[in-house]
């Protein structure tokens, strides 16, 4: 189960990184998407932009769940 968790985390991080690198902030309330990202957003039902704090909280929660899963697995295997 542990390799699967890492694979899913890497996929998630690569998706977030690719989305974050495809936008530019041009003003205090303006975010511009690249043409490719605009097409992808429209095709997939829209996009969401999250703050660094929200992203850190999300990755922290994933790490916490991974740690809890590891603890439960060690209890079962003993």
PyMOL Python script that loads the backbone (N, CA, C, O; Angstrom):
from pymol import cmd

cmd.read_pdbstr("""\
ATOM      1  N   UNK A   1       0.817  -1.199   0.000  1.00  0.00           N
ATOM      2  CA  UNK A   1       0.000   0.000   0.000  1.00  0.00           C
ATOM      3  C   UNK A   1       0.863   1.265   0.000  1.00  0.00           C
ATOM      4  O   UNK A   1       0.465   2.289  -0.556  1.00  0.00           O
ATOM      5  N   UNK A   2       2.018   1.196   0.610  1.00  0.00           N
ATOM      6  CA  UNK A   2       2.878   2.368   0.704  1.00  0.00           C
ATOM      7  C   UNK A   2       3.330   2.886  -0.668  1.00  0.00           C
ATOM      8  O   UNK A   2       3.270   4.095  -0.894  1.00  0.00           O
ATOM      9  N   UNK A   3       3.778   2.026  -1.593  1.00  0.00           N
ATOM     10  CA  UNK A   3       4.153   2.549  -2.912  1.00  0.00           C
ATOM     11  C   UNK A   3       2.986   3.224  -3.623  1.00  0.00           C
ATOM     12  O   UNK A   3       3.182   4.219  -4.321  1.00  0.00           O
ATOM     13  N   UNK A   4       1.800   2.708  -3.459  1.00  0.00           N
ATOM     14  CA  UNK A   4       0.625   3.314  -4.081  1.00  0.00           C
ATOM     15  C   UNK A   4       0.394   4.720  -3.542  1.00  0.00           C
ATOM     16  O   UNK A   4       0.052   5.626  -4.301  1.00  0.00           O
ATOM     17  N   UNK A   5       0.576   4.907  -2.247  1.00  0.00           N
ATOM     18  CA  UNK A   5       0.414   6.229  -1.640  1.00  0.00           C
ATOM     19  C   UNK A   5       1.404   7.218  -2.235  1.00  0.00           C
ATOM     20  O   UNK A   5       1.038   8.347  -2.560  1.00  0.00           O
ATOM     21  N   UNK A   6       2.651   6.801  -2.377  1.00  0.00           N
ATOM     22  CA  UNK A   6       3.660   7.684  -2.950  1.00  0.00           C
ATOM     23  C   UNK A   6       3.375   7.988  -4.417  1.00  0.00           C
ATOM     24  O   UNK A   6       3.562   9.117  -4.869  1.00  0.00           O
ATOM     25  N   UNK A   7       2.927   6.991  -5.150  1.00  0.00           N
ATOM     26  CA  UNK A   7       2.598   7.211  -6.560  1.00  0.00           C
ATOM     27  C   UNK A   7       1.468   8.215  -6.682  1.00  0.00           C
ATOM     28  O   UNK A   7       1.542   9.130  -7.502  1.00  0.00           O
ATOM     29  N   UNK A   8       0.422   8.061  -5.878  1.00  0.00           N
ATOM     30  CA  UNK A   8      -0.699   8.995  -5.926  1.00  0.00           C
ATOM     31  C   UNK A   8      -0.274  10.401  -5.515  1.00  0.00           C
ATOM     32  O   UNK A   8      -0.723  11.382  -6.108  1.00  0.00           O
ATOM     33  N   UNK A   9       0.583  10.505  -4.513  1.00  0.00           N
ATOM     34  CA  UNK A   9       1.073  11.813  -4.083  1.00  0.00           C
ATOM     35  C   UNK A   9       1.892  12.476  -5.181  1.00  0.00           C
ATOM     36  O   UNK A   9       1.745  13.674  -5.420  1.00  0.00           O
ATOM     37  N   UNK A  10       2.754  11.716  -5.853  1.00  0.00           N
ATOM     38  CA  UNK A  10       3.551  12.278  -6.937  1.00  0.00           C
ATOM     39  C   UNK A  10       2.681  12.732  -8.102  1.00  0.00           C
ATOM     40  O   UNK A  10       2.943  13.772  -8.706  1.00  0.00           O
ATOM     41  N   UNK A  11       1.650  11.959  -8.418  1.00  0.00           N
ATOM     42  CA  UNK A  11       0.726  12.354  -9.484  1.00  0.00           C
ATOM     43  C   UNK A  11       0.023  13.645  -9.102  1.00  0.00           C
ATOM     44  O   UNK A  11      -0.087  14.560  -9.919  1.00  0.00           O
ATOM     45  N   UNK A  12      -0.454  13.724  -7.870  1.00  0.00           N
ATOM     46  CA  UNK A  12      -1.140  14.921  -7.396  1.00  0.00           C
ATOM     47  C   UNK A  12      -0.233  16.145  -7.460  1.00  0.00           C
ATOM     48  O   UNK A  12      -0.642  17.203  -7.937  1.00  0.00           O
ATOM     49  N   UNK A  13       0.994  15.996  -6.979  1.00  0.00           N
ATOM     50  CA  UNK A  13       1.924  17.115  -6.980  1.00  0.00           C
ATOM     51  C   UNK A  13       2.295  17.554  -8.395  1.00  0.00           C
ATOM     52  O   UNK A  13       2.444  18.748  -8.658  1.00  0.00           O
ATOM     53  N   UNK A  14       2.443  16.588  -9.310  1.00  0.00           N
ATOM     54  CA  UNK A  14       2.776  16.964 -10.684  1.00  0.00           C
ATOM     55  C   UNK A  14       1.627  17.690 -11.351  1.00  0.00           C
ATOM     56  O   UNK A  14       1.852  18.616 -12.129  1.00  0.00           O
ATOM     57  N   UNK A  15       0.395  17.287 -11.061  1.00  0.00           N
ATOM     58  CA  UNK A  15      -0.767  17.983 -11.629  1.00  0.00           C
ATOM     59  C   UNK A  15      -0.851  19.401 -11.083  1.00  0.00           C
ATOM     60  O   UNK A  15      -1.053  20.347 -11.844  1.00  0.00           O
ATOM     61  N   UNK A  16      -0.699  19.555  -9.781  1.00  0.00           N
ATOM     62  CA  UNK A  16      -0.755  20.886  -9.176  1.00  0.00           C
ATOM     63  C   UNK A  16       0.373  21.765  -9.714  1.00  0.00           C
ATOM     64  O   UNK A  16       0.150  22.939 -10.008  1.00  0.00           O
ATOM     65  N   UNK A  17       1.578  21.214  -9.848  1.00  0.00           N
ATOM     66  CA  UNK A  17       2.704  21.997 -10.361  1.00  0.00           C
ATOM     67  C   UNK A  17       2.458  22.426 -11.805  1.00  0.00           C
ATOM     68  O   UNK A  17       2.748  23.564 -12.172  1.00  0.00           O
ATOM     69  N   UNK A  18       1.921  21.515 -12.628  1.00  0.00           N
ATOM     70  CA  UNK A  18       1.690  21.873 -14.031  1.00  0.00           C
ATOM     71  C   UNK A  18       0.612  22.940 -14.150  1.00  0.00           C
ATOM     72  O   UNK A  18       0.703  23.805 -15.020  1.00  0.00           O
ATOM     73  N   UNK A  19      -0.397  22.899 -13.303  1.00  0.00           N
ATOM     74  CA  UNK A  19      -1.439  23.929 -13.334  1.00  0.00           C
ATOM     75  C   UNK A  19      -0.868  25.255 -12.848  1.00  0.00           C
ATOM     76  O   UNK A  19      -1.139  26.302 -13.435  1.00  0.00           O
ATOM     77  N   UNK A  20      -0.084  25.214 -11.782  1.00  0.00           N
ATOM     78  CA  UNK A  20       0.471  26.450 -11.232  1.00  0.00           C
ATOM     79  C   UNK A  20       1.442  27.115 -12.197  1.00  0.00           C
ATOM     80  O   UNK A  20       1.541  28.342 -12.215  1.00  0.00           O
ATOM     81  N   UNK A  21       2.157  26.339 -12.997  1.00  0.00           N
ATOM     82  CA  UNK A  21       3.102  26.937 -13.925  1.00  0.00           C
ATOM     83  C   UNK A  21       2.421  27.436 -15.193  1.00  0.00           C
ATOM     84  O   UNK A  21       3.057  28.115 -15.999  1.00  0.00           O
ATOM     85  N   UNK A  22       1.146  27.118 -15.390  1.00  0.00           N
ATOM     86  CA  UNK A  22       0.435  27.515 -16.601  1.00  0.00           C
ATOM     87  C   UNK A  22      -0.353  28.803 -16.427  1.00  0.00           C
ATOM     88  O   UNK A  22      -1.054  29.225 -17.346  1.00  0.00           O
ATOM     89  N   UNK A  23      -0.251  29.435 -15.266  1.00  0.00           N
ATOM     90  CA  UNK A  23      -0.993  30.673 -15.038  1.00  0.00           C
ATOM     91  C   UNK A  23      -0.038  31.803 -14.694  1.00  0.00           C
ATOM     92  O   UNK A  23       1.087  31.571 -14.249  1.00  0.00           O
ATOM     93  N   UNK A  24      -0.499  33.026 -14.905  1.00  0.00           N
ATOM     94  CA  UNK A  24       0.246  34.206 -14.480  1.00  0.00           C
ATOM     95  C   UNK A  24      -0.715  35.148 -13.784  1.00  0.00           C
ATOM     96  O   UNK A  24      -1.889  35.233 -14.144  1.00  0.00           O
ATOM     97  N   UNK A  25      -0.217  35.845 -12.802  1.00  0.00           N
ATOM     98  CA  UNK A  25      -1.018  36.835 -12.084  1.00  0.00           C
ATOM     99  C   UNK A  25      -0.598  38.197 -12.616  1.00  0.00           C
ATOM    100  O   UNK A  25       0.551  38.612 -12.466  1.00  0.00           O
ATOM    101  N   UNK A  26      -1.553  38.886 -13.241  1.00  0.00           N
ATOM    102  CA  UNK A  26      -1.217  40.158 -13.884  1.00  0.00           C
ATOM    103  C   UNK A  26      -1.679  41.370 -13.098  1.00  0.00           C
ATOM    104  O   UNK A  26      -1.352  42.500 -13.459  1.00  0.00           O
ATOM    105  N   UNK A  27      -2.415  41.160 -12.054  1.00  0.00           N
ATOM    106  CA  UNK A  27      -2.896  42.269 -11.241  1.00  0.00           C
ATOM    107  C   UNK A  27      -3.389  41.740  -9.920  1.00  0.00           C
ATOM    108  O   UNK A  27      -3.313  40.540  -9.660  1.00  0.00           O
ATOM    109  N   UNK A  28      -3.899  42.629  -9.076  1.00  0.00           N
ATOM    110  CA  UNK A  28      -4.340  42.179  -7.749  1.00  0.00           C
ATOM    111  C   UNK A  28      -5.534  41.231  -7.804  1.00  0.00           C
ATOM    112  O   UNK A  28      -5.751  40.469  -6.862  1.00  0.00           O
ATOM    113  N   UNK A  29      -6.322  41.261  -8.896  1.00  0.00           N
ATOM    114  CA  UNK A  29      -7.497  40.395  -8.973  1.00  0.00           C
ATOM    115  C   UNK A  29      -7.595  39.696 -10.329  1.00  0.00           C
ATOM    116  O   UNK A  29      -8.685  39.286 -10.727  1.00  0.00           O
ATOM    117  N   UNK A  30      -6.474  39.553 -11.047  1.00  0.00           N
ATOM    118  CA  UNK A  30      -6.503  38.981 -12.386  1.00  0.00           C
ATOM    119  C   UNK A  30      -5.518  37.809 -12.490  1.00  0.00           C
ATOM    120  O   UNK A  30      -4.336  37.948 -12.176  1.00  0.00           O
ATOM    121  N   UNK A  31      -6.020  36.672 -12.930  1.00  0.00           N
ATOM    122  CA  UNK A  31      -5.201  35.494 -13.175  1.00  0.00           C
ATOM    123  C   UNK A  31      -5.444  35.089 -14.622  1.00  0.00           C
ATOM    124  O   UNK A  31      -6.589  34.932 -15.045  1.00  0.00           O
ATOM    125  N   UNK A  32      -4.364  34.921 -15.379  1.00  0.00           N
ATOM    126  CA  UNK A  32      -4.475  34.529 -16.777  1.00  0.00           C
ATOM    127  C   UNK A  32      -3.973  33.110 -16.958  1.00  0.00           C
ATOM    128  O   UNK A  32      -2.890  32.759 -16.489  1.00  0.00           O
ATOM    129  N   UNK A  33      -4.770  32.291 -17.644  1.00  0.00           N
ATOM    130  CA  UNK A  33      -4.390  30.921 -17.967  1.00  0.00           C
ATOM    131  C   UNK A  33      -3.808  30.873 -19.367  1.00  0.00           C
ATOM    132  O   UNK A  33      -4.168  31.677 -20.228  1.00  0.00           O
ATOM    133  N   UNK A  34      -2.905  29.924 -19.589  1.00  0.00           N
ATOM    134  CA  UNK A  34      -2.409  29.711 -20.943  1.00  0.00           C
ATOM    135  C   UNK A  34      -3.549  29.136 -21.787  1.00  0.00           C
ATOM    136  O   UNK A  34      -4.550  28.663 -21.249  1.00  0.00           O
ATOM    137  N   UNK A  35      -3.391  29.180 -23.099  1.00  0.00           N
ATOM    138  CA  UNK A  35      -4.448  28.660 -23.977  1.00  0.00           C
ATOM    139  C   UNK A  35      -4.684  27.176 -23.731  1.00  0.00           C
ATOM    140  O   UNK A  35      -5.830  26.729 -23.677  1.00  0.00           O
ATOM    141  N   UNK A  36      -3.601  26.406 -23.581  1.00  0.00           N
ATOM    142  CA  UNK A  36      -3.744  24.965 -23.336  1.00  0.00           C
ATOM    143  C   UNK A  36      -4.486  24.693 -22.027  1.00  0.00           C
ATOM    144  O   UNK A  36      -5.344  23.813 -21.957  1.00  0.00           O
ATOM    145  N   UNK A  37      -4.143  25.458 -21.001  1.00  0.00           N
ATOM    146  CA  UNK A  37      -4.793  25.259 -19.708  1.00  0.00           C
ATOM    147  C   UNK A  37      -6.257  25.667 -19.767  1.00  0.00           C
ATOM    148  O   UNK A  37      -7.094  25.036 -19.122  1.00  0.00           O
ATOM    149  N   UNK A  38      -6.586  26.708 -20.527  1.00  0.00           N
ATOM    150  CA  UNK A  38      -7.977  27.122 -20.683  1.00  0.00           C
ATOM    151  C   UNK A  38      -8.793  26.022 -21.347  1.00  0.00           C
ATOM    152  O   UNK A  38      -9.913  25.738 -20.922  1.00  0.00           O
ATOM    153  N   UNK A  39      -8.246  25.408 -22.377  1.00  0.00           N
ATOM    154  CA  UNK A  39      -8.933  24.306 -23.055  1.00  0.00           C
ATOM    155  C   UNK A  39      -9.140  23.147 -22.096  1.00  0.00           C
ATOM    156  O   UNK A  39     -10.223  22.565 -22.036  1.00  0.00           O
ATOM    157  N   UNK A  40      -8.090  22.813 -21.342  1.00  0.00           N
ATOM    158  CA  UNK A  40      -8.196  21.712 -20.383  1.00  0.00           C
ATOM    159  C   UNK A  40      -9.236  22.013 -19.311  1.00  0.00           C
ATOM    160  O   UNK A  40     -10.025  21.138 -18.955  1.00  0.00           O
ATOM    161  N   UNK A  41      -9.246  23.237 -18.793  1.00  0.00           N
ATOM    162  CA  UNK A  41     -10.230  23.614 -17.771  1.00  0.00           C
ATOM    163  C   UNK A  41     -11.656  23.489 -18.309  1.00  0.00           C
ATOM    164  O   UNK A  41     -12.532  22.946 -17.635  1.00  0.00           O
ATOM    165  N   UNK A  42     -11.879  23.982 -19.498  1.00  0.00           N
ATOM    166  CA  UNK A  42     -13.216  23.903 -20.092  1.00  0.00           C
ATOM    167  C   UNK A  42     -13.628  22.462 -20.341  1.00  0.00           C
ATOM    168  O   UNK A  42     -14.786  22.101 -20.129  1.00  0.00           O
ATOM    169  N   UNK A  43     -12.691  21.636 -20.791  1.00  0.00           N
ATOM    170  CA  UNK A  43     -13.003  20.243 -21.100  1.00  0.00           C
ATOM    171  C   UNK A  43     -13.296  19.443 -19.834  1.00  0.00           C
ATOM    172  O   UNK A  43     -14.135  18.542 -19.843  1.00  0.00           O
ATOM    173  N   UNK A  44     -12.603  19.774 -18.748  1.00  0.00           N
ATOM    174  CA  UNK A  44     -12.740  18.995 -17.517  1.00  0.00           C
ATOM    175  C   UNK A  44     -13.704  19.604 -16.509  1.00  0.00           C
ATOM    176  O   UNK A  44     -13.770  19.141 -15.370  1.00  0.00           O
ATOM    177  N   UNK A  45     -14.443  20.618 -16.895  1.00  0.00           N
ATOM    178  CA  UNK A  45     -15.488  21.150 -16.022  1.00  0.00           C
ATOM    179  C   UNK A  45     -15.072  22.318 -15.151  1.00  0.00           C
ATOM    180  O   UNK A  45     -15.800  22.667 -14.222  1.00  0.00           O
ATOM    181  N   UNK A  46     -13.936  22.932 -15.412  1.00  0.00           N
ATOM    182  CA  UNK A  46     -13.517  24.112 -14.657  1.00  0.00           C
ATOM    183  C   UNK A  46     -12.230  23.879 -13.904  1.00  0.00           C
ATOM    184  O   UNK A  46     -11.724  22.758 -13.848  1.00  0.00           O
ATOM    185  N   UNK A  47     -11.701  24.941 -13.323  1.00  0.00           N
ATOM    186  CA  UNK A  47     -10.446  24.893 -12.566  1.00  0.00           C
ATOM    187  C   UNK A  47     -10.634  25.597 -11.231  1.00  0.00           C
ATOM    188  O   UNK A  47     -11.550  26.399 -11.049  1.00  0.00           O
ATOM    189  N   UNK A  48      -9.740  25.272 -10.302  1.00  0.00           N
ATOM    190  CA  UNK A  48      -9.714  25.936  -9.002  1.00  0.00           C
ATOM    191  C   UNK A  48      -8.289  26.339  -8.705  1.00  0.00           C
ATOM    192  O   UNK A  48      -7.350  25.600  -8.999  1.00  0.00           O
ATOM    193  N   UNK A  49      -8.131  27.486  -8.134  1.00  0.00           N
ATOM    194  CA  UNK A  49      -6.821  27.956  -7.711  1.00  0.00           C
ATOM    195  C   UNK A  49      -6.818  27.934  -6.194  1.00  0.00           C
ATOM    196  O   UNK A  49      -7.726  28.463  -5.553  1.00  0.00           O
ATOM    197  N   UNK A  50      -5.770  27.305  -5.614  1.00  0.00           N
ATOM    198  CA  UNK A  50      -5.688  27.245  -4.151  1.00  0.00           C
ATOM    199  C   UNK A  50      -4.451  27.998  -3.688  1.00  0.00           C
ATOM    200  O   UNK A  50      -3.480  28.139  -4.432  1.00  0.00           O
ATOM    201  N   UNK A  51      -4.497  28.473  -2.470  1.00  0.00           N
ATOM    202  CA  UNK A  51      -3.369  29.212  -1.900  1.00  0.00           C
ATOM    203  C   UNK A  51      -2.281  28.239  -1.447  1.00  0.00           C
ATOM    204  O   UNK A  51      -2.522  27.038  -1.321  1.00  0.00           O
ATOM    205  N   UNK A  52      -1.101  28.760  -1.207  1.00  0.00           N
ATOM    206  CA  UNK A  52      -0.001  27.936  -0.705  1.00  0.00           C
ATOM    207  C   UNK A  52      -0.342  27.336   0.650  1.00  0.00           C
ATOM    208  O   UNK A  52      -0.008  26.181   0.914  1.00  0.00           O
ATOM    209  N   UNK A  53      -1.002  28.101   1.511  1.00  0.00           N
ATOM    210  CA  UNK A  53      -1.383  27.583   2.832  1.00  0.00           C
ATOM    211  C   UNK A  53      -2.369  26.425   2.708  1.00  0.00           C
ATOM    212  O   UNK A  53      -2.261  25.431   3.427  1.00  0.00           O
ATOM    213  N   UNK A  54      -3.328  26.554   1.797  1.00  0.00           N
ATOM    214  CA  UNK A  54      -4.292  25.473   1.594  1.00  0.00           C
ATOM    215  C   UNK A  54      -3.601  24.237   1.027  1.00  0.00           C
ATOM    216  O   UNK A  54      -3.913  23.111   1.416  1.00  0.00           O
ATOM    217  N   UNK A  55      -2.663  24.450   0.110  1.00  0.00           N
ATOM    218  CA  UNK A  55      -1.906  23.331  -0.452  1.00  0.00           C
ATOM    219  C   UNK A  55      -1.068  22.659   0.620  1.00  0.00           C
ATOM    220  O   UNK A  55      -1.015  21.431   0.684  1.00  0.00           O
ATOM    221  N   UNK A  56      -0.408  23.449   1.468  1.00  0.00           N
ATOM    222  CA  UNK A  56       0.389  22.884   2.555  1.00  0.00           C
ATOM    223  C   UNK A  56      -0.483  22.094   3.527  1.00  0.00           C
ATOM    224  O   UNK A  56      -0.081  21.033   4.004  1.00  0.00           O
ATOM    225  N   UNK A  57      -1.676  22.610   3.820  1.00  0.00           N
ATOM    226  CA  UNK A  57      -2.597  21.891   4.707  1.00  0.00           C
ATOM    227  C   UNK A  57      -3.033  20.572   4.071  1.00  0.00           C
ATOM    228  O   UNK A  57      -3.136  19.553   4.754  1.00  0.00           O
ATOM    229  N   UNK A  58      -3.288  20.594   2.775  1.00  0.00           N
ATOM    230  CA  UNK A  58      -3.711  19.390   2.073  1.00  0.00           C
ATOM    231  C   UNK A  58      -2.603  18.345   2.055  1.00  0.00           C
ATOM    232  O   UNK A  58      -2.857  17.175   2.340  1.00  0.00           O
ATOM    233  N   UNK A  59      -1.381  18.749   1.725  1.00  0.00           N
ATOM    234  CA  UNK A  59      -0.279  17.787   1.712  1.00  0.00           C
ATOM    235  C   UNK A  59       0.051  17.307   3.126  1.00  0.00           C
ATOM    236  O   UNK A  59       0.478  16.167   3.310  1.00  0.00           O
ATOM    237  N   UNK A  60      -0.143  18.168   4.121  1.00  0.00           N
ATOM    238  CA  UNK A  60       0.042  17.743   5.510  1.00  0.00           C
ATOM    239  C   UNK A  60      -0.962  16.678   5.905  1.00  0.00           C
ATOM    240  O   UNK A  60      -0.624  15.724   6.607  1.00  0.00           O
ATOM    241  N   UNK A  61      -2.191  16.841   5.455  1.00  0.00           N
ATOM    242  CA  UNK A  61      -3.232  15.853   5.751  1.00  0.00           C
ATOM    243  C   UNK A  61      -2.932  14.525   5.066  1.00  0.00           C
ATOM    244  O   UNK A  61      -3.146  13.465   5.655  1.00  0.00           O
ATOM    245  N   UNK A  62      -2.440  14.569   3.830  1.00  0.00           N
ATOM    246  CA  UNK A  62      -2.060  13.342   3.124  1.00  0.00           C
ATOM    247  C   UNK A  62      -0.951  12.630   3.885  1.00  0.00           C
ATOM    248  O   UNK A  62      -0.992  11.410   4.047  1.00  0.00           O
ATOM    249  N   UNK A  63       0.036  13.383   4.352  1.00  0.00           N
ATOM    250  CA  UNK A  63       1.135  12.794   5.120  1.00  0.00           C
ATOM    251  C   UNK A  63       0.628  12.191   6.437  1.00  0.00           C
ATOM    252  O   UNK A  63       1.067  11.114   6.840  1.00  0.00           O
ATOM    253  N   UNK A  64      -0.288  12.885   7.095  1.00  0.00           N
ATOM    254  CA  UNK A  64      -0.858  12.362   8.336  1.00  0.00           C
ATOM    255  C   UNK A  64      -1.616  11.058   8.090  1.00  0.00           C
ATOM    256  O   UNK A  64      -1.487  10.108   8.862  1.00  0.00           O
ATOM    257  N   UNK A  65      -2.403  11.013   7.017  1.00  0.00           N
ATOM    258  CA  UNK A  65      -3.143   9.787   6.689  1.00  0.00           C
ATOM    259  C   UNK A  65      -2.190   8.653   6.331  1.00  0.00           C
ATOM    260  O   UNK A  65      -2.439   7.500   6.683  1.00  0.00           O
ATOM    261  N   UNK A  66      -1.096   8.974   5.631  1.00  0.00           N
ATOM    262  CA  UNK A  66      -0.110   7.957   5.286  1.00  0.00           C
ATOM    263  C   UNK A  66       0.525   7.386   6.548  1.00  0.00           C
ATOM    264  O   UNK A  66       0.724   6.176   6.658  1.00  0.00           O
ATOM    265  N   UNK A  67       0.843   8.266   7.505  1.00  0.00           N
ATOM    266  CA  UNK A  67       1.438   7.823   8.765  1.00  0.00           C
ATOM    267  C   UNK A  67       0.461   6.946   9.554  1.00  0.00           C
ATOM    268  O   UNK A  67       0.854   5.921  10.110  1.00  0.00           O
ATOM    269  N   UNK A  68      -0.809   7.349   9.600  1.00  0.00           N
ATOM    270  CA  UNK A  68      -1.806   6.545  10.305  1.00  0.00           C
ATOM    271  C   UNK A  68      -1.998   5.189   9.648  1.00  0.00           C
ATOM    272  O   UNK A  68      -2.159   4.179  10.332  1.00  0.00           O
ATOM    273  N   UNK A  69      -1.981   5.167   8.325  1.00  0.00           N
ATOM    274  CA  UNK A  69      -2.111   3.906   7.596  1.00  0.00           C
ATOM    275  C   UNK A  69      -0.936   2.989   7.908  1.00  0.00           C
ATOM    276  O   UNK A  69      -1.113   1.785   8.096  1.00  0.00           O
ATOM    277  N   UNK A  70       0.256   3.558   7.963  1.00  0.00           N
ATOM    278  CA  UNK A  70       1.440   2.768   8.283  1.00  0.00           C
ATOM    279  C   UNK A  70       1.337   2.197   9.695  1.00  0.00           C
ATOM    280  O   UNK A  70       1.687   1.037   9.913  1.00  0.00           O
ATOM    281  N   UNK A  71       0.865   2.987  10.653  1.00  0.00           N
ATOM    282  CA  UNK A  71       0.708   2.528  12.030  1.00  0.00           C
ATOM    283  C   UNK A  71      -0.314   1.397  12.114  1.00  0.00           C
ATOM    284  O   UNK A  71      -0.080   0.395  12.790  1.00  0.00           O
ATOM    285  N   UNK A  72      -1.435   1.556  11.433  1.00  0.00           N
ATOM    286  CA  UNK A  72      -2.464   0.504  11.449  1.00  0.00           C
ATOM    287  C   UNK A  72      -1.967  -0.773  10.781  1.00  0.00           C
ATOM    288  O   UNK A  72      -2.252  -1.878  11.243  1.00  0.00           O
ATOM    289  N   UNK A  73      -1.224  -0.613   9.694  1.00  0.00           N
ATOM    290  CA  UNK A  73      -0.680  -1.772   9.008  1.00  0.00           C
ATOM    291  C   UNK A  73       0.293  -2.517   9.917  1.00  0.00           C
ATOM    292  O   UNK A  73       0.301  -3.748   9.935  1.00  0.00           O
ATOM    293  N   UNK A  74       1.108  -1.789  10.666  1.00  0.00           N
ATOM    294  CA  UNK A  74       2.064  -2.457  11.557  1.00  0.00           C
ATOM    295  C   UNK A  74       1.339  -3.171  12.693  1.00  0.00           C
ATOM    296  O   UNK A  74       1.834  -4.192  13.171  1.00  0.00           O
ATOM    297  N   UNK A  75       0.194  -2.680  13.143  1.00  0.00           N
ATOM    298  CA  UNK A  75      -0.588  -3.349  14.183  1.00  0.00           C
ATOM    299  C   UNK A  75      -1.189  -4.636  13.665  1.00  0.00           C
ATOM    300  O   UNK A  75      -1.253  -5.631  14.387  1.00  0.00           O
ATOM    301  N   UNK A  76      -1.633  -4.624  12.414  1.00  0.00           N
ATOM    302  CA  UNK A  76      -2.266  -5.808  11.829  1.00  0.00           C
ATOM    303  C   UNK A  76      -1.243  -6.891  11.532  1.00  0.00           C
ATOM    304  O   UNK A  76      -1.516  -8.077  11.723  1.00  0.00           O
ATOM    305  N   UNK A  77      -0.068  -6.490  11.065  1.00  0.00           N
ATOM    306  CA  UNK A  77       0.953  -7.455  10.655  1.00  0.00           C
ATOM    307  C   UNK A  77       1.684  -8.082  11.812  1.00  0.00           C
ATOM    308  O   UNK A  77       2.401  -9.060  11.603  1.00  0.00           O
ATOM    309  N   UNK A  78       1.543  -7.569  13.039  1.00  0.00           N
ATOM    310  CA  UNK A  78       2.276  -8.103  14.190  1.00  0.00           C
ATOM    311  C   UNK A  78       1.595  -9.310  14.736  1.00  0.00           C
ATOM    312  O   UNK A  78       2.067  -9.898  15.709  1.00  0.00           O
TER     313      UNK A  78
END
""", "prot")
cmd.dss("prot")
cmd.show_as("cartoon", "prot")
cmd.util.cbc("prot")
cmd.orient("prot")
